[in-house]
Amino acid sequence: MSKIIIYNCVIIGSGPGGYAAAIYAGRADLKPILYTGDYSGGQLTTSTEVENYPGYTKGITGFQLMVNFKKQAERFNTIIKEQRIIKVDLLKEIGSIHSLLTETGEKVNTKGIIIATGSTAKYLGLESEKRFRGSGVSTCATCDGFFYRGKVVAVVGGGDTAIEESIYLSKICKKVHLIVRRGTLRASKIIAHRANKILNLEIHFFHEVKEVLGKKDVEGILILNKETSKERILSIEGLFIAIGHKPNTSIFKNQIQLDENGYILTINRGTHTNYPGVFVAGDVKDYTYRQAITAAASGCMAALDLDKYISTLNFNG
């Protein structure tokens, strides 16, 4: 009969939050095991250039940054498995052993879990949009807006995020086109009022993007006026999709407390979930900032909280 292994720390997810948690957990001698999920490195691997992560004075590609994160986690003896966790069985008693099931059918037992599964940006679903991801199509203005300084760009969406990104881009870009499917903005009135005052922001109501145009990089978009059924081309160099994100929390439903949009709720806005020994980091709980540095910071916090939890169990035991 094989011996049952019980880990101190299992990390689900491999973005900045997951790898930062692994680095801190490894340094605390928790001997973490990290499951990468479908996309090793998370959303950041699709960013061609990251210029706002501290310490990289000349910038770095998102892919290389996550390679560095991974190497650093491995340096501190993190076991990294490129697999998905497909099921979790969590218990509410302090000191309980939680169990997880991998896509290969392996059962994993652990005292502590850090969830860092992130969120997935929603796209329009166009083939041409997919082709230009990283070459003019982005889902984060604060991440990639710098590369379009002095240029003409477009934002798709009508909610708070779309307006906030449009306002941000209007400060650094020559002109911003906001493409809105409806006849009104869904954003809060105060934010919408601010947008209406910006001279280099043009709002196109009742419009939708039919195709992204260009050769190597984005050169324009074909938009449809839904009232007149007429199409026209807008010449732009950057397209920002701001129609929302979907947190990757499907396997935690009916166990961990989620908000109405599926993001994980934490106690006092920290990293503790409603299950003892289960902590959370990164965009799976953060729908406000969604930055690599904030995800990494919360990964650090989650690992420190988990280390304190494990220490308490060992002391009591």
Backbone bond lengths (Angstrom), bond angles and torsions (degrees), N, CA, C in turn:
res aa  C-N    CA-C-N  psi(-1)  N-CA   C-N-CA  omega(-1)  CA-C   N-CA-C  phi
1 M - - - 1.465 - - 1.522 109.02 -
2 S 1.342 116.72 125.54 1.459 120.51 -177.11 1.518 110.70 -73.40
3 K 1.321 114.14 147.29 1.454 121.03 -179.82 1.518 110.37 -74.86
4 I 1.333 117.46 136.07 1.462 121.96 178.51 1.524 108.80 -80.43
5 I 1.333 116.51 123.95 1.463 121.75 178.36 1.524 109.13 -92.87
6 I 1.318 115.81 129.34 1.469 121.08 176.56 1.522 108.29 -115.46
7 Y 1.325 116.40 115.08 1.457 121.47 -179.90 1.524 110.94 -81.66
8 N 1.317 115.30 158.13 1.459 120.72 172.22 1.523 111.08 -83.53
9 C 1.339 115.51 -33.82 1.467 119.48 -171.36 1.521 110.97 -147.22
10 V 1.316 116.11 118.85 1.462 122.16 170.75 1.523 107.89 -115.63
11 I 1.315 116.14 128.71 1.465 121.84 -179.60 1.525 108.08 -110.01
12 I 1.322 116.14 128.28 1.459 121.64 179.98 1.522 108.12 -107.88
13 G 1.324 116.78 106.81 1.462 120.74 -179.00 1.518 111.72 120.69
14 S 1.352 115.15 148.62 1.458 118.52 -171.40 1.520 114.36 -133.63
15 G 1.332 117.02 28.44 1.453 119.67 172.17 1.518 110.00 -82.93
16 P 1.330 118.04 -164.75 1.470 121.08 178.84 1.522 112.71 -56.35
17 G 1.343 117.35 -37.41 1.458 120.75 179.55 1.514 112.03 -66.28
18 G 1.328 116.67 -45.36 1.454 121.04 -179.00 1.509 112.58 -66.44
19 Y 1.332 116.84 -46.68 1.463 119.55 -178.41 1.527 112.06 -69.96
20 A 1.339 117.95 -36.79 1.465 119.63 176.69 1.528 110.09 -63.81
21 A 1.336 116.26 -40.62 1.468 120.14 175.93 1.515 110.70 -60.21
22 A 1.338 116.68 -40.60 1.464 120.86 179.91 1.523 111.53 -64.55
23 I 1.326 116.73 -40.20 1.470 120.72 179.41 1.521 110.53 -61.81
24 Y 1.317 116.65 -47.03 1.471 120.27 -178.83 1.523 111.71 -71.28
25 A 1.320 116.57 -38.82 1.468 119.59 178.71 1.525 110.62 -67.12
26 G 1.328 116.05 -37.52 1.454 119.67 177.98 1.518 112.04 -66.00
27 R 1.316 116.13 -41.57 1.466 120.24 178.43 1.527 111.65 -66.38
28 A 1.328 116.08 -24.91 1.469 120.47 177.40 1.531 111.60 -86.67
29 D 1.319 116.54 6.34 1.463 123.43 178.13 1.529 112.47 63.23
30 L 1.334 116.36 33.20 1.459 120.43 177.11 1.528 111.81 -85.01
31 K 1.338 116.28 -6.28 1.468 122.08 179.05 1.537 111.30 51.74
32 P 1.333 116.54 60.09 1.469 120.01 -174.63 1.519 113.28 -70.21
33 I 1.321 114.53 152.01 1.462 121.82 170.79 1.528 106.56 -120.14
34 L 1.321 116.67 130.17 1.467 121.68 -174.57 1.523 109.99 -118.26
35 Y 1.332 115.47 129.61 1.460 122.43 175.61 1.526 107.84 -103.74
36 T 1.332 116.56 120.30 1.466 120.83 -170.39 1.518 113.70 -72.19
37 G 1.340 117.75 -28.93 1.454 119.66 -171.96 1.521 110.31 82.70
38 D 1.325 116.45 -165.96 1.468 121.15 -176.46 1.521 112.93 -65.54
39 Y 1.347 116.78 -37.49 1.458 120.58 -173.36 1.520 109.91 -119.85
40 S 1.334 115.10 98.37 1.453 119.54 178.40 1.523 109.89 -63.16
41 G 1.322 116.31 120.81 1.460 120.51 -177.91 1.513 113.73 100.17
42 G 1.324 117.99 -15.60 1.459 121.31 175.34 1.522 113.86 73.20
43 Q 1.331 115.55 -162.97 1.464 122.63 -174.98 1.520 113.16 -60.36
44 L 1.340 116.28 -29.20 1.461 119.62 -174.18 1.525 111.98 -62.71
45 T 1.317 117.41 -24.05 1.464 119.98 -178.62 1.523 112.02 -66.01
46 T 1.339 117.52 -15.29 1.466 120.61 179.31 1.522 112.17 -90.73
47 S 1.338 117.92 -4.54 1.466 121.99 178.89 1.528 109.08 -84.65
48 T 1.320 115.80 121.75 1.458 118.60 -178.21 1.519 112.24 -68.32
49 E 1.321 117.64 -37.02 1.461 120.60 -177.68 1.515 109.90 -142.62
50 V 1.331 116.48 131.42 1.464 122.22 175.99 1.522 107.48 -116.48
51 E 1.309 116.98 115.28 1.465 120.87 -176.49 1.519 113.17 -112.26
52 N 1.336 117.16 -3.45 1.465 118.84 -175.40 1.522 113.11 -112.77
53 Y 1.343 117.40 14.24 1.463 118.55 175.37 1.518 108.06 -91.31
54 P 1.332 118.19 122.76 1.470 121.46 -174.73 1.527 112.90 -56.02
55 G 1.305 114.99 141.56 1.448 121.25 175.32 1.519 114.36 101.02
56 Y 1.332 117.14 -16.95 1.462 120.79 179.84 1.524 108.36 -108.76
57 T 1.309 115.95 87.63 1.464 121.40 -170.91 1.518 113.45 -65.18
58 K 1.335 117.06 -25.85 1.458 120.69 179.59 1.524 111.96 -106.05
59 G 1.318 116.53 9.34 1.452 120.26 -178.09 1.521 111.56 81.61
60 I 1.315 115.92 170.61 1.456 122.23 -178.64 1.523 107.66 -159.03
61 T 1.316 117.72 149.08 1.457 119.11 176.74 1.529 109.31 -70.42
62 G 1.310 116.00 150.89 1.457 119.67 178.72 1.518 111.25 -60.55
63 F 1.320 116.35 -38.07 1.464 120.36 179.66 1.527 110.78 -62.12
64 Q 1.345 117.13 -47.40 1.457 120.22 -178.22 1.527 111.52 -67.31
65 L 1.327 116.94 -36.11 1.461 119.92 177.97 1.521 110.20 -59.51
66 M 1.336 116.74 -42.90 1.457 119.24 -179.50 1.523 112.25 -73.33
67 V 1.329 117.57 -29.09 1.471 120.17 172.08 1.523 109.68 -61.87
68 N 1.334 115.80 -41.79 1.468 120.31 178.50 1.529 111.15 -64.67
69 F 1.332 116.58 -41.90 1.466 120.97 177.04 1.528 109.72 -57.67
70 K 1.331 115.60 -45.72 1.466 120.75 -177.28 1.525 110.97 -63.26
71 K 1.331 116.96 -45.84 1.462 121.07 179.99 1.527 111.22 -61.07
72 Q 1.329 116.02 -38.73 1.465 119.63 -179.94 1.525 110.90 -68.44
73 A 1.338 116.25 -38.26 1.470 119.92 176.92 1.525 110.45 -64.25
74 E 1.326 116.37 -41.46 1.464 120.49 179.00 1.531 111.28 -66.06
75 R 1.315 116.39 -32.49 1.462 120.38 177.87 1.523 111.69 -58.89
76 F 1.330 115.40 -31.50 1.461 120.26 179.47 1.526 111.64 -100.59
77 N 1.335 114.55 31.32 1.465 123.23 168.80 1.530 114.89 66.02
78 T 1.321 116.12 30.15 1.465 119.36 172.21 1.527 108.94 -75.71
79 I 1.321 116.02 131.69 1.465 120.87 173.37 1.526 107.13 -86.64
80 I 1.321 116.65 119.31 1.461 120.83 -177.16 1.522 109.66 -110.08
81 K 1.322 115.09 124.48 1.459 121.25 179.01 1.530 109.49 -120.92
82 E 1.317 115.99 125.05 1.462 120.99 -179.65 1.529 109.10 -85.15
83 Q 1.310 113.64 72.42 1.459 122.46 -179.70 1.524 109.39 -140.26
84 R 1.330 114.31 166.38 1.465 120.85 175.80 1.522 110.30 -102.84
85 I 1.319 115.10 146.05 1.461 121.15 166.62 1.526 106.47 -91.66
86 I 1.323 117.39 124.86 1.468 119.87 -173.96 1.531 112.82 -108.21
87 K 1.338 116.74 -11.42 1.458 119.00 -179.70 1.524 109.55 -156.07
88 V 1.326 116.28 143.38 1.460 120.86 175.65 1.521 109.54 -128.44
89 D 1.318 115.73 146.16 1.461 121.82 176.61 1.529 106.46 -128.92
90 L 1.320 115.84 102.37 1.457 121.54 -172.91 1.528 110.58 -105.00
91 L 1.316 115.32 146.20 1.467 121.83 178.81 1.514 109.83 -118.98
92 K 1.328 116.36 149.94 1.466 120.44 -172.17 1.517 114.75 -94.95
93 E 1.319 118.51 -4.26 1.471 119.47 -179.43 1.526 109.65 -83.18
94 I 1.330 116.24 139.15 1.460 120.75 176.59 1.525 109.10 -60.62
95 G 1.306 116.35 131.44 1.458 121.30 -179.17 1.508 114.17 87.92
96 S 1.334 117.17 3.17 1.463 120.52 179.44 1.527 111.32 -67.26
97 I 1.315 115.05 154.01 1.455 121.09 174.73 1.532 107.98 -96.91
98 H 1.313 115.77 115.11 1.464 121.29 178.21 1.526 108.89 -84.89
99 S 1.304 116.44 149.96 1.467 119.62 178.98 1.520 110.59 -124.23
100 L 1.324 114.83 147.26 1.453 122.34 -179.76 1.519 108.69 -132.56
101 L 1.316 115.80 153.48 1.458 121.05 179.11 1.519 109.09 -121.16
102 T 1.344 116.43 127.43 1.454 120.60 178.86 1.519 110.72 -87.15
103 E 1.331 115.96 168.08 1.463 120.38 -179.70 1.519 112.03 -66.75
104 T 1.337 117.24 -16.92 1.469 120.36 178.03 1.527 112.09 -90.24
105 G 1.351 116.61 -0.43 1.452 120.17 178.50 1.516 114.57 93.23
106 E 1.324 117.03 5.05 1.466 120.84 179.80 1.530 110.26 -80.56
107 K 1.317 116.32 134.58 1.457 121.50 176.03 1.526 108.74 -94.40
108 V 1.327 115.95 129.62 1.465 121.80 -177.57 1.525 108.74 -117.83
109 N 1.321 117.38 127.19 1.456 122.88 179.95 1.525 110.24 -108.48
110 T 1.317 116.95 137.78 1.454 119.69 -176.43 1.528 112.10 -153.50
111 K 1.317 115.11 150.76 1.464 120.80 174.66 1.530 110.93 -79.63
112 G 1.329 115.75 -30.93 1.459 119.55 -175.65 1.516 113.19 -137.67
113 I 1.320 116.25 145.50 1.462 123.08 -179.88 1.523 109.09 -130.48
114 I 1.320 116.24 137.92 1.466 121.45 169.21 1.523 107.54 -117.38
115 I 1.315 115.75 117.80 1.470 121.46 -179.82 1.524 108.65 -92.31
116 A 1.330 115.47 119.49 1.463 120.67 179.21 1.527 109.05 -138.08
117 T 1.332 115.40 48.71 1.460 121.60 -173.64 1.529 113.64 -80.14
118 G 1.335 117.16 -7.92 1.460 120.47 174.08 1.512 114.65 70.02
119 S 1.310 114.66 -164.47 1.462 121.85 177.12 1.520 108.51 -136.52
120 T 1.303 115.42 161.39 1.463 120.99 -178.75 1.519 109.38 -115.81
121 A 1.321 116.00 126.76 1.464 119.96 179.29 1.521 110.10 -68.11
122 K 1.324 115.53 140.88 1.464 120.48 175.99 1.524 109.19 -84.98
123 Y 1.322 115.38 135.10 1.467 121.01 178.49 1.531 109.91 -114.44
124 L 1.315 115.43 172.37 1.454 120.90 -178.01 1.524 111.59 -76.37
125 G 1.316 116.85 -23.30 1.456 120.65 179.72 1.516 114.40 91.47
126 L 1.342 116.48 16.72 1.459 120.41 179.32 1.525 110.55 -88.29
127 E 1.308 116.92 141.17 1.460 120.87 177.23 1.530 110.47 -63.56
128 S 1.334 116.73 -40.62 1.463 120.57 -179.78 1.527 111.26 -66.97
129 E 1.325 116.24 -33.46 1.475 120.84 177.05 1.522 110.03 -63.33
130 K 1.316 116.57 -43.06 1.465 121.97 179.41 1.523 111.10 -63.18
131 R 1.303 116.35 -37.16 1.470 121.63 -177.18 1.530 111.87 -66.33
132 F 1.335 116.49 -29.94 1.467 120.01 -175.64 1.532 113.69 -101.55
133 R 1.317 117.92 11.03 1.459 119.45 175.83 1.524 109.32 -62.61
134 G 1.318 115.87 125.48 1.462 120.36 -176.44 1.516 112.87 85.40
135 S 1.329 117.68 -4.28 1.474 121.94 178.80 1.521 110.13 -129.73
136 G 1.330 115.37 36.10 1.456 120.04 178.74 1.507 113.87 129.09
137 V 1.330 117.47 -16.47 1.464 121.60 175.99 1.522 108.91 -106.95
138 S 1.329 115.97 127.33 1.461 121.42 -176.48 1.521 109.65 -139.84
139 T 1.325 115.93 160.75 1.464 120.98 174.45 1.521 111.26 -117.58
140 C 1.341 117.50 13.12 1.465 120.37 -177.77 1.522 110.93 -146.60
141 A 1.339 116.17 104.93 1.462 120.49 -179.29 1.518 112.21 -68.93
142 T 1.324 117.16 -38.88 1.467 118.98 -179.75 1.525 111.77 -69.48
143 C 1.343 116.42 -22.69 1.475 120.18 177.15 1.529 110.96 -81.36
144 D 1.327 116.78 -46.13 1.463 121.12 -168.66 1.522 114.89 -114.99
145 G 1.327 118.17 -5.42 1.457 120.54 -176.30 1.519 114.35 -58.25
146 F 1.335 116.47 -32.64 1.462 121.35 -177.94 1.523 111.97 -55.18
147 F 1.329 117.56 -33.66 1.460 121.42 -176.39 1.530 112.60 -72.73
148 Y 1.335 116.89 -6.09 1.462 120.59 -177.35 1.531 111.77 -118.05
149 R 1.308 115.13 24.21 1.472 119.42 178.23 1.524 110.22 -59.57
150 G 1.325 115.10 130.23 1.457 120.66 178.48 1.514 114.42 76.42
151 K 1.333 117.86 7.18 1.460 121.32 -177.71 1.534 110.95 -109.90
152 V 1.319 115.66 173.73 1.466 122.24 177.95 1.526 108.11 -99.16
153 V 1.333 115.89 128.79 1.464 120.75 -177.91 1.525 109.77 -133.27
154 A 1.326 115.65 171.34 1.461 121.53 176.32 1.516 109.18 -134.23
155 V 1.318 115.30 148.74 1.464 123.05 175.94 1.514 107.64 -123.02
156 V 1.332 117.19 137.70 1.466 121.58 177.75 1.516 109.25 -110.04
157 G 1.338 116.96 126.72 1.458 121.37 179.22 1.509 111.23 140.94
158 G 1.336 115.63 162.26 1.458 118.94 -178.89 1.508 114.30 -133.04
159 G 1.349 116.43 6.04 1.457 120.47 -179.67 1.516 112.78 -93.68
160 D 1.326 115.63 -171.78 1.462 121.28 -177.78 1.521 112.07 -57.27
161 T 1.335 116.81 -44.21 1.464 120.07 -177.97 1.518 111.39 -61.56
162 A 1.313 117.26 -44.44 1.467 121.35 -179.52 1.525 110.97 -62.24
163 I 1.331 116.35 -41.66 1.469 119.70 -179.33 1.518 110.12 -69.19
164 E 1.322 117.30 -43.24 1.456 120.73 179.47 1.524 110.98 -61.18
165 E 1.345 116.48 -41.11 1.457 119.64 178.89 1.533 110.38 -68.17
166 S 1.325 117.24 -37.13 1.464 120.96 178.13 1.526 110.92 -64.43
167 I 1.320 116.25 -42.17 1.463 120.54 178.97 1.527 110.18 -64.43
168 Y 1.317 115.95 -43.30 1.472 120.26 178.54 1.531 110.39 -60.32
169 L 1.325 116.49 -47.18 1.462 120.44 -177.96 1.522 112.21 -67.77
170 S 1.335 117.46 -31.73 1.466 120.77 -178.74 1.530 111.88 -62.57
171 K 1.323 116.40 -22.66 1.473 120.49 -179.14 1.516 112.32 -78.69
172 I 1.337 117.19 -20.65 1.462 119.49 -175.48 1.525 112.96 -122.24
173 C 1.317 117.21 -14.13 1.464 120.75 -177.68 1.529 111.32 -103.60
174 K 1.319 115.15 157.41 1.457 120.55 179.44 1.521 110.74 -66.07
175 K 1.335 116.15 -44.42 1.457 120.95 178.50 1.519 109.56 -152.98
176 V 1.346 115.21 148.11 1.458 121.44 178.30 1.525 108.86 -126.28
177 H 1.322 116.44 126.07 1.468 122.43 173.19 1.529 107.58 -100.05
178 L 1.313 117.08 127.36 1.463 121.25 176.15 1.523 108.72 -106.40
179 I 1.321 116.28 118.42 1.461 122.13 -176.59 1.530 108.92 -99.45
180 V 1.331 116.91 116.93 1.467 122.36 -174.91 1.529 109.29 -122.95
181 R 1.322 116.64 125.58 1.470 120.93 -178.46 1.523 112.20 -67.27
182 R 1.314 116.07 -36.37 1.466 120.25 -175.83 1.530 111.15 -89.94
183 G 1.326 114.43 -178.04 1.452 119.78 179.01 1.515 113.20 -92.76
184 T 1.329 116.40 -4.16 1.463 121.72 178.35 1.521 109.28 -139.44
185 L 1.319 115.22 165.25 1.455 120.77 175.85 1.523 109.72 -87.11
186 R 1.337 116.44 141.01 1.461 120.90 175.69 1.525 111.36 -85.93
187 A 1.319 116.28 -7.30 1.465 121.36 -177.47 1.522 110.64 -67.69
188 S 1.321 115.51 160.96 1.464 120.19 176.72 1.532 109.51 -61.48
189 K 1.315 116.00 152.21 1.460 120.82 -172.99 1.521 113.13 -60.80
190 I 1.320 116.49 -37.88 1.462 118.91 -177.44 1.520 111.45 -66.60
191 I 1.346 116.94 -38.55 1.464 120.49 179.10 1.532 109.96 -71.93
192 A 1.330 116.72 -40.53 1.460 120.83 178.12 1.527 110.71 -62.19
193 H 1.320 116.56 -38.88 1.462 121.61 179.13 1.530 110.33 -63.28
194 R 1.311 117.12 -40.83 1.468 121.37 177.50 1.516 110.84 -62.51
195 A 1.329 116.09 -40.88 1.466 120.76 -178.56 1.524 111.37 -64.47
196 N 1.316 116.35 -38.71 1.465 120.86 -177.93 1.520 112.85 -66.17
197 K 1.317 117.68 -17.49 1.470 122.17 -179.29 1.534 112.91 -90.55
198 I 1.307 117.64 -7.62 1.465 120.74 -175.02 1.532 109.95 -85.58
199 L 1.311 116.35 121.49 1.458 121.29 -172.60 1.528 113.50 -69.95
200 N 1.325 117.24 -34.67 1.469 119.08 -177.05 1.533 112.83 -96.40
201 L 1.337 115.86 19.71 1.460 121.89 175.12 1.524 109.28 -114.27
202 E 1.314 116.32 116.14 1.469 121.64 179.53 1.522 109.28 -109.95
203 I 1.331 116.47 124.62 1.463 121.38 -177.82 1.529 110.00 -100.18
204 H 1.321 115.68 127.92 1.462 121.72 -179.97 1.534 108.23 -110.19
205 F 1.339 116.23 96.98 1.464 120.39 178.49 1.537 110.48 -77.95
206 F 1.334 114.95 156.48 1.467 122.35 179.71 1.535 111.87 56.24
207 H 1.318 116.08 36.78 1.459 120.41 178.42 1.528 110.53 -124.99
208 E 1.317 115.28 152.83 1.460 119.95 173.79 1.525 109.40 -142.81
209 V 1.335 115.29 153.08 1.458 121.08 -179.53 1.519 108.73 -83.93
210 K 1.329 116.12 125.95 1.464 121.18 179.81 1.531 112.03 -98.73
211 E 1.334 115.88 -29.43 1.463 118.77 -179.06 1.525 109.73 -161.60
212 V 1.330 115.49 146.68 1.459 122.40 173.71 1.515 107.16 -99.04
213 L 1.325 116.96 130.37 1.455 121.86 -171.69 1.522 111.83 -111.76
214 G 1.302 115.91 151.16 1.456 121.16 177.14 1.507 111.23 149.91
215 K 1.324 115.51 174.31 1.460 121.98 176.52 1.520 108.63 -102.36
216 K 1.333 116.55 -86.91 1.459 120.07 178.48 1.516 111.27 -82.32
217 D 1.340 116.54 -41.16 1.457 123.01 179.52 1.525 109.61 -123.86
218 V 1.328 115.81 168.45 1.470 120.95 179.65 1.523 110.39 -64.05
219 E 1.324 115.47 132.19 1.467 121.15 178.00 1.530 111.72 -122.48
220 G 1.326 116.79 -14.65 1.454 118.92 -179.91 1.517 111.01 178.76
221 I 1.327 115.86 176.75 1.459 121.82 175.14 1.521 109.05 -136.49
222 L 1.323 114.87 145.01 1.461 121.36 173.87 1.521 106.91 -94.62
223 I 1.346 116.66 119.79 1.462 119.76 -178.26 1.524 109.95 -117.37
224 L 1.338 114.49 148.82 1.459 121.91 -179.36 1.516 109.90 -111.91
225 N 1.341 116.11 128.61 1.454 121.93 171.95 1.530 107.16 -83.09
226 K 1.322 117.00 110.87 1.461 121.49 -173.82 1.527 112.69 -70.72
227 E 1.327 117.08 -18.15 1.477 120.27 178.46 1.522 111.27 -81.94
228 T 1.343 116.10 -40.00 1.470 119.56 -175.82 1.525 112.68 -103.84
229 S 1.342 116.55 -10.75 1.475 122.79 -176.49 1.530 112.80 64.48
230 K 1.321 115.76 17.51 1.462 119.87 177.82 1.527 110.69 -93.58
231 E 1.337 114.54 143.69 1.461 120.65 178.59 1.523 110.01 -109.39
232 R 1.330 114.90 150.77 1.460 119.79 173.83 1.524 109.31 -153.54
233 I 1.310 115.22 165.07 1.458 121.33 -177.67 1.525 110.08 -106.34
234 L 1.329 115.59 131.46 1.461 121.53 171.64 1.524 107.60 -104.73
235 S 1.323 116.20 127.23 1.464 120.62 177.24 1.525 109.02 -82.67
236 I 1.324 116.22 115.07 1.459 122.26 179.71 1.527 108.32 -139.91
237 E 1.345 115.48 166.48 1.465 119.96 177.24 1.525 112.56 -117.99
238 G 1.329 116.30 -8.40 1.457 119.91 178.45 1.511 110.74 -147.74
239 L 1.348 116.22 138.56 1.460 121.47 179.24 1.522 108.96 -124.38
240 F 1.321 116.17 123.62 1.461 121.66 -178.37 1.532 109.28 -112.11
241 I 1.315 115.49 119.70 1.460 121.40 -179.61 1.527 108.08 -92.15
242 A 1.314 116.85 119.01 1.465 121.40 -176.39 1.525 110.03 -131.05
243 I 1.334 114.90 59.14 1.472 119.79 -178.69 1.528 111.64 -110.24
244 G 1.332 115.25 13.91 1.457 118.70 172.63 1.518 114.36 114.51
245 H 1.324 114.62 170.92 1.461 123.36 177.07 1.527 108.90 -127.94
246 K 1.314 115.42 155.02 1.460 121.13 175.72 1.520 108.59 -118.10
247 P 1.342 117.99 115.98 1.466 119.48 178.83 1.524 110.94 -67.08
248 N 1.314 116.00 142.14 1.468 121.00 -177.63 1.532 109.60 -87.75
249 T 1.320 114.90 77.57 1.466 120.54 -173.32 1.521 113.45 -126.97
250 S 1.323 118.29 14.68 1.468 120.23 -173.56 1.529 112.37 -59.20
251 I 1.340 118.60 -35.94 1.467 119.36 -177.11 1.530 112.99 -76.09
252 F 1.340 116.32 -8.56 1.463 119.45 -178.65 1.528 113.06 -102.76
253 K 1.322 117.09 -1.84 1.463 120.38 -179.90 1.518 110.58 -60.49
254 N 1.324 115.23 146.39 1.465 123.84 179.90 1.527 112.61 70.09
255 Q 1.334 116.94 8.79 1.460 120.97 173.91 1.530 109.50 -128.15
256 I 1.313 116.72 -74.99 1.465 120.26 179.57 1.526 109.63 -76.18
257 Q 1.320 116.05 142.56 1.462 120.51 179.85 1.529 110.22 -69.90
258 L 1.328 115.62 127.41 1.459 122.95 178.93 1.523 109.43 -118.73
259 D 1.339 116.70 154.97 1.461 118.31 174.11 1.526 109.16 -83.85
260 E 1.323 116.72 -175.68 1.465 120.29 -174.33 1.529 113.19 -65.48
261 N 1.344 116.60 -18.20 1.455 120.48 179.41 1.526 112.97 -101.29
262 G 1.336 116.25 1.99 1.458 119.70 176.33 1.506 115.79 95.36
263 Y 1.340 117.73 1.73 1.461 120.48 177.09 1.528 109.85 -78.63
264 I 1.333 115.97 146.98 1.461 119.94 -177.96 1.523 110.74 -74.21
265 L 1.322 115.62 130.90 1.457 121.43 176.93 1.521 109.53 -86.05
266 T 1.317 116.35 140.81 1.464 120.96 178.81 1.518 110.05 -122.80
267 I 1.316 115.10 161.40 1.465 121.51 -178.83 1.520 109.56 -80.06
268 N 1.321 116.17 123.99 1.470 122.41 179.09 1.528 112.43 53.96
269 R 1.329 116.11 33.19 1.467 123.23 175.67 1.526 112.29 61.92
270 G 1.341 116.31 22.13 1.456 120.75 177.28 1.515 110.94 -92.87
271 T 1.335 117.23 -137.11 1.468 120.71 -179.98 1.521 112.54 -115.14
272 H 1.351 117.96 -7.23 1.460 121.87 -178.92 1.534 110.80 -74.39
273 T 1.324 117.06 132.59 1.459 121.26 172.48 1.534 108.24 -93.32
274 N 1.327 116.63 -171.88 1.466 120.13 179.13 1.529 112.08 -81.21
275 Y 1.347 117.61 5.51 1.466 121.68 175.74 1.525 109.26 -114.95
276 P 1.332 118.48 128.62 1.463 121.08 176.90 1.527 110.80 -59.26
277 G 1.314 116.00 133.45 1.453 120.31 178.60 1.515 114.55 84.16
278 V 1.318 117.79 1.59 1.466 121.33 179.57 1.526 108.70 -116.62
279 F 1.333 115.67 119.40 1.458 122.29 -174.60 1.526 109.47 -123.77
280 V 1.304 116.36 166.56 1.462 119.88 -174.03 1.523 110.25 -139.61
281 A 1.340 115.74 146.17 1.460 121.21 -179.26 1.525 110.52 -143.90
282 G 1.319 116.36 149.52 1.456 121.83 171.66 1.511 116.14 85.00
283 D 1.339 115.41 -158.10 1.458 122.04 -170.88 1.518 114.36 -69.08
284 V 1.324 117.92 -11.93 1.461 119.79 178.23 1.529 110.93 -69.37
285 K 1.329 116.02 -15.82 1.465 120.04 174.17 1.532 112.47 -121.54
286 D 1.327 116.80 -13.00 1.467 121.17 -174.09 1.521 110.51 -108.98
287 Y 1.319 116.60 106.45 1.460 120.37 177.07 1.523 111.29 -104.90
288 T 1.342 116.78 7.80 1.459 120.68 -177.21 1.520 112.33 -99.92
289 Y 1.326 117.46 -53.56 1.465 120.50 -172.75 1.525 112.77 -95.17
290 R 1.320 117.88 -49.67 1.463 122.96 176.53 1.533 112.84 51.09
291 Q 1.311 116.58 49.03 1.457 122.12 177.63 1.518 109.91 -116.06
292 A 1.324 116.52 153.82 1.461 120.45 179.14 1.519 111.11 -60.31
293 I 1.315 116.76 -40.03 1.458 119.91 -176.22 1.524 111.64 -70.47
294 T 1.330 118.55 -35.93 1.460 120.13 178.20 1.521 110.84 -73.31
295 A 1.334 117.02 -34.47 1.466 120.31 176.15 1.526 110.09 -64.87
296 A 1.343 116.32 -44.56 1.458 120.31 179.35 1.528 110.94 -62.82
297 A 1.328 116.01 -40.37 1.474 120.02 179.49 1.524 110.65 -62.00
298 S 1.335 116.48 -42.45 1.466 118.47 -179.60 1.531 111.12 -70.96
299 G 1.337 117.10 -27.32 1.457 119.99 173.64 1.512 111.83 -64.04
300 C 1.333 115.46 -42.09 1.464 121.13 174.06 1.520 110.54 -58.61
301 M 1.317 116.88 -47.54 1.464 121.68 -178.45 1.525 111.49 -61.31
302 A 1.336 115.56 -43.94 1.465 119.86 -178.96 1.524 111.23 -62.58
303 A 1.330 116.68 -41.16 1.462 120.27 179.59 1.521 111.27 -66.32
304 L 1.326 116.85 -40.55 1.463 120.18 178.22 1.531 110.74 -65.33
305 D 1.327 116.35 -39.83 1.470 120.15 178.46 1.527 110.97 -66.33
306 L 1.322 116.37 -40.34 1.456 120.15 178.55 1.531 111.43 -66.71
307 D 1.327 116.61 -40.98 1.463 120.43 178.27 1.535 110.87 -60.12
308 K 1.324 115.63 -41.60 1.474 120.01 178.18 1.525 110.57 -64.40
309 Y 1.323 116.11 -40.87 1.476 121.02 178.47 1.519 110.75 -62.47
310 I 1.328 118.08 -47.36 1.471 122.24 179.91 1.526 110.59 -62.93
311 S 1.327 116.70 -40.96 1.465 120.45 179.22 1.516 111.81 -61.00
312 T 1.329 115.66 -38.00 1.467 120.41 178.13 1.519 110.93 -65.18
313 L 1.342 116.88 -40.50 1.462 120.53 177.82 1.522 111.24 -63.90
314 N 1.322 116.23 -44.14 1.469 120.28 -179.10 1.523 111.38 -65.01
315 F 1.346 115.01 -37.06 1.464 119.45 179.96 1.533 110.27 -66.99
316 N 1.351 114.38 -43.08 1.466 118.62 179.91 1.522 111.75 -69.41
317 G 1.346 114.63 -29.08 1.458 117.72 -179.00 1.507 113.14 -79.49
